[in-house]
Amino acid sequence: MATVVVISVEDQDGLWVVDLDANTVVPLPAPKSGDLKVVTDLRATGTILTKGVNIAVVVKSAEAAFSGHYDG
C-alpha cells in the first residue's frame, strides 16, 4: 500500500509530499513534465483530482482535527 501522498490545498500555490511512514510533509518543486505536470495544469483550471484517497478535508487547525471537527 502506498504511504506517500501528493496534496495541494485550494487557494494556495504548490504541491506537498506527505510521507506517512516518515511523518514528514515537504514542498514538491513545480513539475516541469510528466503526469504531475498535467495534474498541476488541470488544477490551475479548477479541476479537482483524487486517486487512491478516500477522505480529504480541510480543517482550521490540528487542534480542530484532533477534537473531531472539520470545515464541512
TIDOPA-565951 format. One record per residue (C-alpha): residue number from 1; z, y, x; residue in one letter. Coordinates in steps of 0.5 Angstrom, whole numbers, plus 500, padded with zeros to 3 digits. Each point is the difference from the previous one (the first is absolute). Example, Ala and Ser with C-alpha at 12.3 -4.5 7.8 and 13.67 -1.06 7.14 Angstrom:
<r><i>1</i><z>516</z><y>491</y><x>525</x><aa>a</aa></r>
<r><i>2</i><z>498</z><y>507</y><x>502</x><aa>s</aa></r>
END
This chain:
<r><i>1</i><z>500</z><y>500</y><x>500</x><aa>m</aa></r>
<r><i>2</i><z>498</z><y>507</y><x>502</x><aa>a</aa></r>
<r><i>3</i><z>506</z><y>504</y><x>503</x><aa>t</aa></r>
<r><i>4</i><z>496</z><y>507</y><x>501</x><aa>v</aa></r>
<r><i>5</i><z>498</z><y>504</y><x>495</x><aa>v</aa></r>
<r><i>6</i><z>496</z><y>507</y><x>501</x><aa>v</aa></r>
<r><i>7</i><z>502</z><y>505</y><x>495</x><aa>i</aa></r>
<r><i>8</i><z>499</z><y>507</y><x>498</x><aa>s</aa></r>
<r><i>9</i><z>503</z><y>505</y><x>495</x><aa>v</aa></r>
<r><i>10</i><z>497</z><y>504</y><x>495</x><aa>e</aa></r>
<r><i>11</i><z>499</z><y>508</y><x>502</x><aa>d</aa></r>
<r><i>12</i><z>502</z><y>498</y><x>508</x><aa>q</aa></r>
<r><i>13</i><z>495</z><y>499</y><x>505</x><aa>d</aa></r>
<r><i>14</i><z>499</z><y>494</y><x>504</x><aa>g</aa></r>
<r><i>15</i><z>502</z><y>492</y><x>500</x><aa>l</aa></r>
<r><i>16</i><z>506</z><y>497</y><x>502</x><aa>w</aa></r>
<r><i>17</i><z>501</z><y>493</y><x>503</x><aa>v</aa></r>
<r><i>18</i><z>506</z><y>496</y><x>498</x><aa>v</aa></r>
<r><i>19</i><z>502</z><y>494</y><x>504</x><aa>d</aa></r>
<r><i>20</i><z>506</z><y>497</y><x>495</x><aa>l</aa></r>
<r><i>21</i><z>501</z><y>495</y><x>506</x><aa>d</aa></r>
<r><i>22</i><z>502</z><y>505</y><x>505</x><aa>a</aa></r>
<r><i>23</i><z>503</z><y>505</y><x>495</x><aa>n</aa></r>
<r><i>24</i><z>495</z><y>506</y><x>502</x><aa>t</aa></r>
<r><i>25</i><z>496</z><y>505</y><x>497</x><aa>v</aa></r>
<r><i>26</i><z>495</z><y>503</y><x>504</x><aa>v</aa></r>
<r><i>27</i><z>494</z><y>505</y><x>499</x><aa>p</aa></r>
<r><i>28</i><z>493</z><y>497</y><x>501</x><aa>l</aa></r>
<r><i>29</i><z>495</z><y>504</y><x>503</x><aa>p</aa></r>
<r><i>30</i><z>494</z><y>502</y><x>496</x><aa>a</aa></r>
<r><i>31</i><z>495</z><y>494</y><x>500</x><aa>p</aa></r>
<r><i>32</i><z>493</z><y>502</y><x>502</x><aa>k</aa></r>
<r><i>33</i><z>497</z><y>494</y><x>498</x><aa>s</aa></r>
<r><i>34</i><z>501</z><y>493</y><x>496</x><aa>g</aa></r>
<r><i>35</i><z>503</z><y>498</y><x>494</x><aa>d</aa></r>
<r><i>36</i><z>506</z><y>505</y><x>500</x><aa>l</aa></r>
<r><i>37</i><z>495</z><y>506</y><x>501</x><aa>k</aa></r>
<r><i>38</i><z>496</z><y>498</y><x>494</x><aa>v</aa></r>
<r><i>39</i><z>507</z><y>500</y><x>496</x><aa>v</aa></r>
<r><i>40</i><z>502</z><y>507</y><x>503</x><aa>t</aa></r>
<r><i>41</i><z>494</z><y>503</y><x>498</x><aa>d</aa></r>
<r><i>42</i><z>501</z><y>497</y><x>493</x><aa>l</aa></r>
<r><i>43</i><z>507</z><y>502</y><x>500</x><aa>r</aa></r>
<r><i>44</i><z>497</z><y>507</y><x>501</x><aa>a</aa></r>
<r><i>45</i><z>496</z><y>500</y><x>494</x><aa>t</aa></r>
<r><i>46</i><z>507</z><y>498</y><x>496</x><aa>g</aa></r>
<r><i>47</i><z>499</z><y>492</y><x>500</x><aa>t</aa></r>
<r><i>48</i><z>506</z><y>496</y><x>500</x><aa>i</aa></r>
<r><i>49</i><z>499</z><y>493</y><x>503</x><aa>l</aa></r>
<r><i>50</i><z>505</z><y>495</y><x>500</x><aa>t</aa></r>
<r><i>51</i><z>499</z><y>493</y><x>503</x><aa>k</aa></r>
<r><i>52</i><z>506</z><y>495</y><x>501</x><aa>g</aa></r>
<r><i>53</i><z>505</z><y>505</y><x>498</x><aa>v</aa></r>
<r><i>54</i><z>504</z><y>498</y><x>493</x><aa>n</aa></r>
<r><i>55</i><z>504</z><y>506</y><x>500</x><aa>i</aa></r>
<r><i>56</i><z>500</z><y>507</y><x>503</x><aa>a</aa></r>
<r><i>57</i><z>504</z><y>506</y><x>497</x><aa>v</aa></r>
<r><i>58</i><z>502</z><y>507</y><x>502</x><aa>v</aa></r>
<r><i>59</i><z>507</z><y>502</y><x>501</x><aa>v</aa></r>
<r><i>60</i><z>503</z><y>506</y><x>501</x><aa>k</aa></r>
<r><i>61</i><z>505</z><y>497</y><x>506</x><aa>s</aa></r>
<r><i>62</i><z>502</z><y>494</y><x>503</x><aa>a</aa></r>
<r><i>63</i><z>507</z><y>501</y><x>496</x><aa>e</aa></r>
<r><i>64</i><z>496</z><y>500</y><x>494</x><aa>a</aa></r>
<r><i>65</i><z>496</z><y>494</y><x>501</x><aa>a</aa></r>
<r><i>66</i><z>507</z><y>496</y><x>502</x><aa>f</aa></r>
<r><i>67</i><z>503</z><y>503</y><x>494</x><aa>s</aa></r>
<r><i>68</i><z>494</z><y>497</y><x>496</x><aa>g</aa></r>
<r><i>69</i><z>497</z><y>506</y><x>498</x><aa>h</aa></r>
<r><i>70</i><z>492</z><y>502</y><x>501</x><aa>y</aa></r>
<r><i>71</i><z>495</z><y>505</y><x>497</x><aa>d</aa></r>
<r><i>72</i><z>497</z><y>496</y><x>495</x><aa>g</aa></r>
END
